[in-house]
Amino acid sequence: MAKNAPSPPSRDRLNPVVFHGSVAGIVTFLVLTLLFTEQAGTFFDAGLAWPG
């Protein structure tokens, strides 16, 4: 009986558009949060207190 050799893994598993877009969004969020810490703190506190 002949054994089927496993196919090599795909090298194109990373979608560059999605990856770089996500990195850009995360970096933008971090920079804005670091620049506007007071406003970010107020925003996050309001979000934590929202349902109650």
mmCIF file of the N, C-alpha and C atoms, coordinates in Angstrom:
data_MODEL
# 
_entry.id   MODEL 
# 
loop_
_atom_site.group_PDB 
_atom_site.id 
_atom_site.type_symbol 
_atom_site.label_atom_id 
_atom_site.label_alt_id 
_atom_site.label_comp_id 
_atom_site.label_asym_id 
_atom_site.label_entity_id 
_atom_site.label_seq_id 
_atom_site.pdbx_PDB_ins_code 
_atom_site.Cartn_x 
_atom_site.Cartn_y 
_atom_site.Cartn_z 
_atom_site.occupancy 
_atom_site.B_iso_or_equiv 
_atom_site.pdbx_formal_charge 
_atom_site.auth_seq_id 
_atom_site.auth_comp_id 
_atom_site.auth_asym_id 
_atom_site.auth_atom_id 
_atom_site.pdbx_PDB_model_num 
ATOM 1   N N  . MET A 1 1  ? 0.836   -1.184 0.000  1.00 0.00 ? 1  MET A N  1 
ATOM 2   C CA . MET A 1 1  ? 0.000   0.000  0.000  1.00 0.00 ? 1  MET A CA 1 
ATOM 3   C C  . MET A 1 1  ? 0.876   1.241  0.000  1.00 0.00 ? 1  MET A C  1 
ATOM 4   N N  . ALA A 1 2  ? 0.489   2.177  -0.803 1.00 0.00 ? 2  ALA A N  1 
ATOM 5   C CA . ALA A 1 2  ? 1.254   3.429  -0.892 1.00 0.00 ? 2  ALA A CA 1 
ATOM 6   C C  . ALA A 1 2  ? 0.733   4.405  0.156  1.00 0.00 ? 2  ALA A C  1 
ATOM 7   N N  . LYS A 1 3  ? 1.672   5.004  0.852  1.00 0.00 ? 3  LYS A N  1 
ATOM 8   C CA . LYS A 1 3  ? 1.296   6.008  1.848  1.00 0.00 ? 3  LYS A CA 1 
ATOM 9   C C  . LYS A 1 3  ? 1.280   7.372  1.186  1.00 0.00 ? 3  LYS A C  1 
ATOM 10  N N  . ASN A 1 4  ? 0.281   8.126  1.510  1.00 0.00 ? 4  ASN A N  1 
ATOM 11  C CA . ASN A 1 4  ? 0.205   9.499  0.999  1.00 0.00 ? 4  ASN A CA 1 
ATOM 12  C C  . ASN A 1 4  ? 1.093   10.379 1.865  1.00 0.00 ? 4  ASN A C  1 
ATOM 13  N N  . ALA A 1 5  ? 2.021   11.043 1.229  1.00 0.00 ? 5  ALA A N  1 
ATOM 14  C CA . ALA A 1 5  ? 2.904   11.947 1.957  1.00 0.00 ? 5  ALA A CA 1 
ATOM 15  C C  . ALA A 1 5  ? 2.125   13.187 2.363  1.00 0.00 ? 5  ALA A C  1 
ATOM 16  N N  . PRO A 1 6  ? 2.312   13.656 3.586  1.00 0.00 ? 6  PRO A N  1 
ATOM 17  C CA . PRO A 1 6  ? 1.594   14.887 3.985  1.00 0.00 ? 6  PRO A CA 1 
ATOM 18  C C  . PRO A 1 6  ? 2.066   16.059 3.152  1.00 0.00 ? 6  PRO A C  1 
ATOM 19  N N  . SER A 1 7  ? 1.119   16.903 2.824  1.00 0.00 ? 7  SER A N  1 
ATOM 20  C CA . SER A 1 7  ? 1.462   18.071 2.024  1.00 0.00 ? 7  SER A CA 1 
ATOM 21  C C  . SER A 1 7  ? 2.220   19.070 2.899  1.00 0.00 ? 7  SER A C  1 
ATOM 22  N N  . PRO A 1 8  ? 3.160   19.794 2.317  1.00 0.00 ? 8  PRO A N  1 
ATOM 23  C CA . PRO A 1 8  ? 3.901   20.787 3.113  1.00 0.00 ? 8  PRO A CA 1 
ATOM 24  C C  . PRO A 1 8  ? 2.965   21.907 3.556  1.00 0.00 ? 8  PRO A C  1 
ATOM 25  N N  . PRO A 1 9  ? 3.219   22.478 4.727  1.00 0.00 ? 9  PRO A N  1 
ATOM 26  C CA . PRO A 1 9  ? 2.341   23.562 5.205  1.00 0.00 ? 9  PRO A CA 1 
ATOM 27  C C  . PRO A 1 9  ? 2.394   24.766 4.267  1.00 0.00 ? 9  PRO A C  1 
ATOM 28  N N  . SER A 1 10 ? 1.267   25.431 4.185  1.00 0.00 ? 10 SER A N  1 
ATOM 29  C CA . SER A 1 10 ? 1.178   26.622 3.339  1.00 0.00 ? 10 SER A CA 1 
ATOM 30  C C  . SER A 1 10 ? 2.018   27.744 3.929  1.00 0.00 ? 10 SER A C  1 
ATOM 31  N N  . ARG A 1 11 ? 2.790   28.409 3.112  1.00 0.00 ? 11 ARG A N  1 
ATOM 32  C CA . ARG A 1 11 ? 3.642   29.496 3.588  1.00 0.00 ? 11 ARG A CA 1 
ATOM 33  C C  . ARG A 1 11 ? 2.911   30.830 3.579  1.00 0.00 ? 11 ARG A C  1 
ATOM 34  N N  . ASP A 1 12 ? 1.754   30.887 2.951  1.00 0.00 ? 12 ASP A N  1 
ATOM 35  C CA . ASP A 1 12 ? 1.007   32.142 2.826  1.00 0.00 ? 12 ASP A CA 1 
ATOM 36  C C  . ASP A 1 12 ? -0.154  32.179 3.815  1.00 0.00 ? 12 ASP A C  1 
ATOM 37  N N  . ARG A 1 13 ? 0.101   31.850 5.058  1.00 0.00 ? 13 ARG A N  1 
ATOM 38  C CA . ARG A 1 13 ? -0.974  31.840 6.037  1.00 0.00 ? 13 ARG A CA 1 
ATOM 39  C C  . ARG A 1 13 ? -1.228  33.226 6.605  1.00 0.00 ? 13 ARG A C  1 
ATOM 40  N N  . LEU A 1 14 ? -0.313  34.145 6.418  1.00 0.00 ? 14 LEU A N  1 
ATOM 41  C CA . LEU A 1 14 ? -0.435  35.490 6.967  1.00 0.00 ? 14 LEU A CA 1 
ATOM 42  C C  . LEU A 1 14 ? -0.935  36.434 5.881  1.00 0.00 ? 14 LEU A C  1 
ATOM 43  N N  . ASN A 1 15 ? -2.066  37.054 6.143  1.00 0.00 ? 15 ASN A N  1 
ATOM 44  C CA . ASN A 1 15 ? -2.601  38.031 5.206  1.00 0.00 ? 15 ASN A CA 1 
ATOM 45  C C  . ASN A 1 15 ? -1.991  39.383 5.557  1.00 0.00 ? 15 ASN A C  1 
ATOM 46  N N  . PRO A 1 16 ? -1.112  39.915 4.706  1.00 0.00 ? 16 PRO A N  1 
ATOM 47  C CA . PRO A 1 16 ? -0.406  41.146 5.064  1.00 0.00 ? 16 PRO A CA 1 
ATOM 48  C C  . PRO A 1 16 ? -1.329  42.342 5.271  1.00 0.00 ? 16 PRO A C  1 
ATOM 49  N N  . VAL A 1 17 ? -2.414  42.425 4.546  1.00 0.00 ? 17 VAL A N  1 
ATOM 50  C CA . VAL A 1 17 ? -3.328  43.567 4.694  1.00 0.00 ? 17 VAL A CA 1 
ATOM 51  C C  . VAL A 1 17 ? -3.973  43.539 6.079  1.00 0.00 ? 17 VAL A C  1 
ATOM 52  N N  . VAL A 1 18 ? -4.450  42.388 6.486  1.00 0.00 ? 18 VAL A N  1 
ATOM 53  C CA . VAL A 1 18 ? -5.087  42.260 7.801  1.00 0.00 ? 18 VAL A CA 1 
ATOM 54  C C  . VAL A 1 18 ? -4.064  42.463 8.913  1.00 0.00 ? 18 VAL A C  1 
ATOM 55  N N  . PHE A 1 19 ? -2.884  41.863 8.757  1.00 0.00 ? 19 PHE A N  1 
ATOM 56  C CA . PHE A 1 19 ? -1.848  41.969 9.787  1.00 0.00 ? 19 PHE A CA 1 
ATOM 57  C C  . PHE A 1 19 ? -1.410  43.411 9.984  1.00 0.00 ? 19 PHE A C  1 
ATOM 58  N N  . HIS A 1 20 ? -1.054  44.085 8.904  1.00 0.00 ? 20 HIS A N  1 
ATOM 59  C CA . HIS A 1 20 ? -0.561  45.461 9.033  1.00 0.00 ? 20 HIS A CA 1 
ATOM 60  C C  . HIS A 1 20 ? -1.669  46.420 9.457  1.00 0.00 ? 20 HIS A C  1 
ATOM 61  N N  . GLY A 1 21 ? -2.875  46.184 9.018  1.00 0.00 ? 21 GLY A N  1 
ATOM 62  C CA . GLY A 1 21 ? -3.999  47.002 9.472  1.00 0.00 ? 21 GLY A CA 1 
ATOM 63  C C  . GLY A 1 21 ? -4.236  46.862 10.965 1.00 0.00 ? 21 GLY A C  1 
ATOM 64  N N  . SER A 1 22 ? -4.141  45.637 11.468 1.00 0.00 ? 22 SER A N  1 
ATOM 65  C CA . SER A 1 22 ? -4.311  45.398 12.900 1.00 0.00 ? 22 SER A CA 1 
ATOM 66  C C  . SER A 1 22 ? -3.189  46.045 13.701 1.00 0.00 ? 22 SER A C  1 
ATOM 67  N N  . VAL A 1 23 ? -1.965  45.910 13.225 1.00 0.00 ? 23 VAL A N  1 
ATOM 68  C CA . VAL A 1 23 ? -0.834  46.520 13.913 1.00 0.00 ? 23 VAL A CA 1 
ATOM 69  C C  . VAL A 1 23 ? -0.990  48.038 13.941 1.00 0.00 ? 23 VAL A C  1 
ATOM 70  N N  . ALA A 1 24 ? -1.401  48.621 12.834 1.00 0.00 ? 24 ALA A N  1 
ATOM 71  C CA . ALA A 1 24 ? -1.589  50.073 12.782 1.00 0.00 ? 24 ALA A CA 1 
ATOM 72  C C  . ALA A 1 24 ? -2.675  50.518 13.758 1.00 0.00 ? 24 ALA A C  1 
ATOM 73  N N  . GLY A 1 25 ? -3.768  49.765 13.845 1.00 0.00 ? 25 GLY A N  1 
ATOM 74  C CA . GLY A 1 25 ? -4.839  50.106 14.779 1.00 0.00 ? 25 GLY A CA 1 
ATOM 75  C C  . GLY A 1 25 ? -4.403  50.007 16.225 1.00 0.00 ? 25 GLY A C  1 
ATOM 76  N N  . ILE A 1 26 ? -3.656  48.964 16.550 1.00 0.00 ? 26 ILE A N  1 
ATOM 77  C CA . ILE A 1 26 ? -3.181  48.784 17.925 1.00 0.00 ? 26 ILE A CA 1 
ATOM 78  C C  . ILE A 1 26 ? -2.184  49.869 18.304 1.00 0.00 ? 26 ILE A C  1 
ATOM 79  N N  . VAL A 1 27 ? -1.255  50.173 17.411 1.00 0.00 ? 27 VAL A N  1 
ATOM 80  C CA . VAL A 1 27 ? -0.256  51.210 17.698 1.00 0.00 ? 27 VAL A CA 1 
ATOM 81  C C  . VAL A 1 27 ? -0.937  52.567 17.846 1.00 0.00 ? 27 VAL A C  1 
ATOM 82  N N  . THR A 1 28 ? -1.894  52.867 16.997 1.00 0.00 ? 28 THR A N  1 
ATOM 83  C CA . THR A 1 28 ? -2.634  54.133 17.097 1.00 0.00 ? 28 THR A CA 1 
ATOM 84  C C  . THR A 1 28 ? -3.359  54.227 18.436 1.00 0.00 ? 28 THR A C  1 
ATOM 85  N N  . PHE A 1 29 ? -4.019  53.140 18.825 1.00 0.00 ? 29 PHE A N  1 
ATOM 86  C CA . PHE A 1 29 ? -4.713  53.112 20.109 1.00 0.00 ? 29 PHE A CA 1 
ATOM 87  C C  . PHE A 1 29 ? -3.747  53.340 21.265 1.00 0.00 ? 29 PHE A C  1 
ATOM 88  N N  . LEU A 1 30 ? -2.602  52.667 21.241 1.00 0.00 ? 30 LEU A N  1 
ATOM 89  C CA . LEU A 1 30 ? -1.623  52.823 22.315 1.00 0.00 ? 30 LEU A CA 1 
ATOM 90  C C  . LEU A 1 30 ? -1.061  54.235 22.383 1.00 0.00 ? 30 LEU A C  1 
ATOM 91  N N  . VAL A 1 31 ? -0.729  54.806 21.228 1.00 0.00 ? 31 VAL A N  1 
ATOM 92  C CA . VAL A 1 31 ? -0.156  56.156 21.212 1.00 0.00 ? 31 VAL A CA 1 
ATOM 93  C C  . VAL A 1 31 ? -1.168  57.171 21.727 1.00 0.00 ? 31 VAL A C  1 
ATOM 94  N N  . LEU A 1 32 ? -2.406  57.072 21.264 1.00 0.00 ? 32 LEU A N  1 
ATOM 95  C CA . LEU A 1 32 ? -3.425  58.019 21.725 1.00 0.00 ? 32 LEU A CA 1 
ATOM 96  C C  . LEU A 1 32 ? -3.722  57.851 23.208 1.00 0.00 ? 32 LEU A C  1 
ATOM 97  N N  . THR A 1 33 ? -3.716  56.612 23.690 1.00 0.00 ? 33 THR A N  1 
ATOM 98  C CA . THR A 1 33 ? -3.945  56.375 25.113 1.00 0.00 ? 33 THR A CA 1 
ATOM 99  C C  . THR A 1 33 ? -2.806  56.948 25.953 1.00 0.00 ? 33 THR A C  1 
ATOM 100 N N  . LEU A 1 34 ? -1.571  56.813 25.458 1.00 0.00 ? 34 LEU A N  1 
ATOM 101 C CA . LEU A 1 34 ? -0.428  57.357 26.199 1.00 0.00 ? 34 LEU A CA 1 
ATOM 102 C C  . LEU A 1 34 ? -0.387  58.881 26.151 1.00 0.00 ? 34 LEU A C  1 
ATOM 103 N N  . LEU A 1 35 ? -0.830  59.467 25.049 1.00 0.00 ? 35 LEU A N  1 
ATOM 104 C CA . LEU A 1 35 ? -0.820  60.919 24.928 1.00 0.00 ? 35 LEU A CA 1 
ATOM 105 C C  . LEU A 1 35 ? -1.940  61.577 25.736 1.00 0.00 ? 35 LEU A C  1 
ATOM 106 N N  . PHE A 1 36 ? -3.078  60.915 25.802 1.00 0.00 ? 36 PHE A N  1 
ATOM 107 C CA . PHE A 1 36 ? -4.246  61.477 26.478 1.00 0.00 ? 36 PHE A CA 1 
ATOM 108 C C  . PHE A 1 36 ? -4.664  60.569 27.631 1.00 0.00 ? 36 PHE A C  1 
ATOM 109 N N  . THR A 1 37 ? -3.781  60.408 28.610 1.00 0.00 ? 37 THR A N  1 
ATOM 110 C CA . THR A 1 37 ? -4.037  59.467 29.700 1.00 0.00 ? 37 THR A CA 1 
ATOM 111 C C  . THR A 1 37 ? -5.236  59.872 30.554 1.00 0.00 ? 37 THR A C  1 
ATOM 112 N N  . GLU A 1 38 ? -5.388  61.146 30.793 1.00 0.00 ? 38 GLU A N  1 
ATOM 113 C CA . GLU A 1 38 ? -6.510  61.611 31.625 1.00 0.00 ? 38 GLU A CA 1 
ATOM 114 C C  . GLU A 1 38 ? -7.850  61.281 30.958 1.00 0.00 ? 38 GLU A C  1 
ATOM 115 N N  . GLN A 1 39 ? -7.982  61.630 29.693 1.00 0.00 ? 39 GLN A N  1 
ATOM 116 C CA . GLN A 1 39 ? -9.216  61.356 28.963 1.00 0.00 ? 39 GLN A CA 1 
ATOM 117 C C  . GLN A 1 39 ? -9.446  59.855 28.792 1.00 0.00 ? 39 GLN A C  1 
ATOM 118 N N  . ALA A 1 40 ? -8.360  59.121 28.563 1.00 0.00 ? 40 ALA A N  1 
ATOM 119 C CA . ALA A 1 40 ? -8.488  57.666 28.406 1.00 0.00 ? 40 ALA A CA 1 
ATOM 120 C C  . ALA A 1 40 ? -8.953  57.035 29.714 1.00 0.00 ? 40 ALA A C  1 
ATOM 121 N N  . GLY A 1 41 ? -8.404  57.506 30.839 1.00 0.00 ? 41 GLY A N  1 
ATOM 122 C CA . GLY A 1 41 ? -8.832  56.984 32.134 1.00 0.00 ? 41 GLY A CA 1 
ATOM 123 C C  . GLY A 1 41 ? -10.301 57.245 32.390 1.00 0.00 ? 41 GLY A C  1 
ATOM 124 N N  . THR A 1 42 ? -10.749 58.452 32.071 1.00 0.00 ? 42 THR A N  1 
ATOM 125 C CA . THR A 1 42 ? -12.161 58.794 32.233 1.00 0.00 ? 42 THR A CA 1 
ATOM 126 C C  . THR A 1 42 ? -13.036 57.911 31.350 1.00 0.00 ? 42 THR A C  1 
ATOM 127 N N  . PHE A 1 43 ? -12.606 57.705 30.112 1.00 0.00 ? 43 PHE A N  1 
ATOM 128 C CA . PHE A 1 43 ? -13.344 56.874 29.162 1.00 0.00 ? 43 PHE A CA 1 
ATOM 129 C C  . PHE A 1 43 ? -13.438 55.434 29.645 1.00 0.00 ? 43 PHE A C  1 
ATOM 130 N N  . PHE A 1 44 ? -12.337 54.854 30.103 1.00 0.00 ? 44 PHE A N  1 
ATOM 131 C CA . PHE A 1 44 ? -12.338 53.467 30.550 1.00 0.00 ? 44 PHE A CA 1 
ATOM 132 C C  . PHE A 1 44 ? -13.125 53.309 31.849 1.00 0.00 ? 44 PHE A C  1 
ATOM 133 N N  . ASP A 1 45 ? -13.038 54.285 32.745 1.00 0.00 ? 45 ASP A N  1 
ATOM 134 C CA . ASP A 1 45 ? -13.835 54.226 33.975 1.00 0.00 ? 45 ASP A CA 1 
ATOM 135 C C  . ASP A 1 45 ? -15.321 54.256 33.660 1.00 0.00 ? 45 ASP A C  1 
ATOM 136 N N  . ALA A 1 46 ? -15.706 55.093 32.700 1.00 0.00 ? 46 ALA A N  1 
ATOM 137 C CA . ALA A 1 46 ? -17.126 55.156 32.300 1.00 0.00 ? 46 ALA A CA 1 
ATOM 138 C C  . ALA A 1 46 ? -17.553 53.820 31.683 1.00 0.00 ? 46 ALA A C  1 
ATOM 139 N N  . GLY A 1 47 ? -16.669 53.216 30.921 1.00 0.00 ? 47 GLY A N  1 
ATOM 140 C CA . GLY A 1 47 ? -16.997 51.917 30.328 1.00 0.00 ? 47 GLY A CA 1 
ATOM 141 C C  . GLY A 1 47 ? -17.146 50.822 31.360 1.00 0.00 ? 47 GLY A C  1 
ATOM 142 N N  . LEU A 1 48 ? -16.326 50.862 32.404 1.00 0.00 ? 48 LEU A N  1 
ATOM 143 C CA . LEU A 1 48 ? -16.439 49.855 33.467 1.00 0.00 ? 48 LEU A CA 1 
ATOM 144 C C  . LEU A 1 48 ? -17.693 50.043 34.308 1.00 0.00 ? 48 LEU A C  1 
ATOM 145 N N  . ALA A 1 49 ? -18.150 51.280 34.463 1.00 0.00 ? 49 ALA A N  1 
ATOM 146 C CA . ALA A 1 49 ? -19.326 51.557 35.280 1.00 0.00 ? 49 ALA A CA 1 
ATOM 147 C C  . ALA A 1 49 ? -20.626 51.526 34.458 1.00 0.00 ? 49 ALA A C  1 
ATOM 148 N N  . TRP A 1 50 ? -20.543 51.301 33.176 1.00 0.00 ? 50 TRP A N  1 
ATOM 149 C CA . TRP A 1 50 ? -21.697 51.437 32.288 1.00 0.00 ? 50 TRP A CA 1 
ATOM 150 C C  . TRP A 1 50 ? -22.886 50.545 32.625 1.00 0.00 ? 50 TRP A C  1 
ATOM 151 N N  . PRO A 1 51 ? -22.731 49.236 32.781 1.00 0.00 ? 51 PRO A N  1 
ATOM 152 C CA . PRO A 1 51 ? -23.941 48.422 32.982 1.00 0.00 ? 51 PRO A CA 1 
ATOM 153 C C  . PRO A 1 51 ? -24.601 48.630 34.339 1.00 0.00 ? 51 PRO A C  1 
ATOM 154 N N  . GLY A 1 52 ? -23.905 49.188 35.297 1.00 0.00 ? 52 GLY A N  1 
ATOM 155 C CA . GLY A 1 52 ? -24.510 49.281 36.622 1.00 0.00 ? 52 GLY A CA 1 
ATOM 156 C C  . GLY A 1 52 ? -24.641 50.649 37.044 1.00 0.00 ? 52 GLY A C  1 
# 
